[in-house]
Amino acid sequence: MGVKKDCFAYKCSNYCAALIEMVCNKRECSFYKTHEQFRLDVARAEELYEKRKQGANNVKARNH
């Protein structure tokens, strides 16, 4: 295995911002993603949130 320094959560050789231990030193980490993948996932989540928020507002408007 080994530390994946290109991971979004990697901060230094013994610190992971996503977990309480450096799992990647021991086995494959299910949280691993590059900074670019992380940025794209955040943008996608924000987009979905806005769509759902707009949908909820439309339901409220129809019920009043």
C-alpha positions in Angstrom: 0.0 0.0 0.0 1.6 3.2 1.1 0.5 6.8 1.8 -1.2 8.4 -1.2 0.0 12.0 -1.1 -2.4 13.0 -3.9 -5.4 12.3 -1.6 -7.6 15.2 -0.7 -7.4 14.2 3.0 -3.6 13.8 3.1 -2.1 16.5 5.3 1.3 15.2 6.3 3.0 11.8 6.7 1.0 10.8 9.8 -2.2 12.8 9.5 -5.4 12.2 7.5 -8.1 14.8 7.6 -10.9 12.3 6.9 -10.1 9.5 9.4 -8.5 9.2 12.8 -5.7 7.0 11.4 -3.7 6.6 8.2 -5.6 3.6 6.8 -3.7 3.8 3.5 -0.5 2.7 5.3 -2.3 -0.6 6.1 -4.9 -1.3 3.4 -6.9 0.2 0.6 -8.8 3.2 1.9 -12.4 3.7 0.7 -12.1 7.4 1.3 -9.3 8.0 -1.2 -9.9 10.5 -3.9 -7.7 13.1 -5.6 -8.2 16.8 -4.9 -9.8 17.1 -8.3 -12.3 14.3 -7.7 -13.1 15.8 -4.3 -13.7 19.2 -5.9 -16.0 17.7 -8.5 -18.0 15.7 -5.9 -18.5 18.9 -3.8 -19.7 20.8 -6.8 -22.1 17.9 -7.7 -23.4 17.7 -4.1 -24.0 21.5 -4.0 -25.9 21.3 -7.3 -28.1 18.5 -6.1 -28.8 20.4 -2.8 -29.9 23.5 -4.7 -32.2 21.4 -7.0 -33.8 19.7 -4.0 -34.2 23.1 -2.1 -35.9 24.6 -5.2 -38.2 21.6 -5.4 -39.1 21.9 -1.7 -39.8 25.6 -2.2 -42.1 24.8 -5.1 -44.1 22.3 -3.0 -44.5 24.9 -0.2 -45.7 27.5 -2.6 -48.4 25.1 -4.0 -49.6 24.2 -0.5 -50.1 27.9 0.6 
